[in-house]
Amino acid sequence: MNIGQLINQIVLMFCLMLIGVLINKLKFMHAQTSSDLTNVLLYIVSPCLIINAFEQPYSGNRIKQFLLAIAGVFILYIIEIIVSKLLFGRLKDQNLSRIAQYGSIYSNAGFMGIPLISALFGSEGVFFAVVSLAAFNIFSWTQGVSLFRNSENGAVEKTDWRTVVFNPNIVAIFVGIIIFVFSIKIPGTPNQVIKYVGSINTPLSMIVIGNSLANIKFSRDMLNKEIGLTILLRNLIYPIVGILILKLGGVTGIAFYTTIVMAACPAAGLVVLFTLQAEGDVAPAISLMSLSTILSLLTIPVVFALGNII
């Protein structure tokens, strides 16, 4: 796949976001509707897309690339966590510190990454994309959420592992691996239902994101040096580090391109939700998410091009 195809697909997805903006301005979608659709995407549509991606013949080379990608993604997350802690961990503003750390480490793997990969590479791409999605869920709901759970005495609340293990996407990945390893064929009608439900992931995700962005009022106050550095790390520097790790690890083909595109996605929208739950100032989180998403129109093709050069 050449960079022109990638740019064309990203432009198409941003056009779908604009439909979400239009829907918001026409007041066709209210806050509760957006929340309900988000739950549908997270708990129904995305798991169906994942299960469908694993329904393909077993291949030794494919599973080798899958395992190499797992190693590369986990190494990248560890590097991101350490570097972001060093850069932002000592900020006097605790709210900004945790927003910058979380926002620089975690990409919008589910809402933007999976739809983009599905559109670009089909089910084979989603097969490898679940590596990044699984890693995101594991790290985000352990290390990530712990950033926002510091008690008054500085202690960190324990992670509820049930939230991680029973996340519908993680369950779907385990089910999918069983289907792939044992070459299980899902019966006709259930298989069609899974495909139909999974097929709405891309347009619905983009419309929901566009609807959220429509509520944001942009101003110069949205960008300070910490948020600027966070966006630089999230959109460019960490994905480039990921390219080097994957190249050294021997990850190639669709597994390589899928993983770097997932790594190049903008800051995860959960940064806003976690900030709200921690009763912090949500303005920096909204600024980060919105600006990172808009700039990804340019930075994802740049990262992809560098993946071809390095």
ZIHUDA-V920953 format. One line per field, one symbol per residue. phi: phi as a letter, one per 30 degrees, with the letter a starting at -180 (. if undefined). psi: psi as a letter, one per 20 degrees, with the letter a starting at -180 (. if undefined). burial: + if it has 9 or more other ideal C-beta (glycine too) atoms within 8 Angstrom, else -. A space follows every 10 residues. Layout:
phi->???
psi->???
burial->???
This chain:
phi->.cdddddedd dddddddddd ddedddidbc eddddddddd ddcbddeddd dddddaddbd ddddddddde dddddddddd dddddddcdc dddddddddd dddddccddd dcddeddedd ciddddeddd dddddedddd dcdddddccd ddcjdcdddd dddddcdedd eddddddddd dchdcdeede dddddddddd eddddddddd dddddccdad ddccdddddd dddddbdddd ddeddddddi dbideddddd ddddddeddd ddddddddhc ddedddeddd ddddddecdd ddddddddcd
psi->prhghggghg gghhhhhhhh gggghikipr ghgggghghg ggiggghggg ghhimrqppg hghghghhhg ggghgggggg ggghghgihj phohghghgg gghhgprmhg hhgggggghg ibhhghghhi ghgggggggg jegghhhjkp rhjiqpqqpo ihhghjphhg ghgggggggg gjlpppqfgh ghggggghij gghgghgggg hghhipoqrh ihorhghghg gggghggghg hhggghghij prbhgghghh ghhiqrqpii hgghgghjkr oighgggggg hggghihhhg hgggghhhg.
burial->--+-+++-++ ++++-+++++ ++++----+- ---+--++-+ ++-+++++++ ++++++---- -++-++-+++ +++++++-++ +-+++-+++- +--+++++++ ++++++++++ ++++++++++ +-++++++++ ++++++++++ ++-+++++++ --------+- --++--++++ +++-++++++ -----+---- +--++-++-+ ++-+++++++ ++++------ -+---+++++ ++++++-+++ +++++++-+- +--+++++++ ++++++++++ ++-+++-+-+ -+-+++++++ +++-+++-++ +++++++---
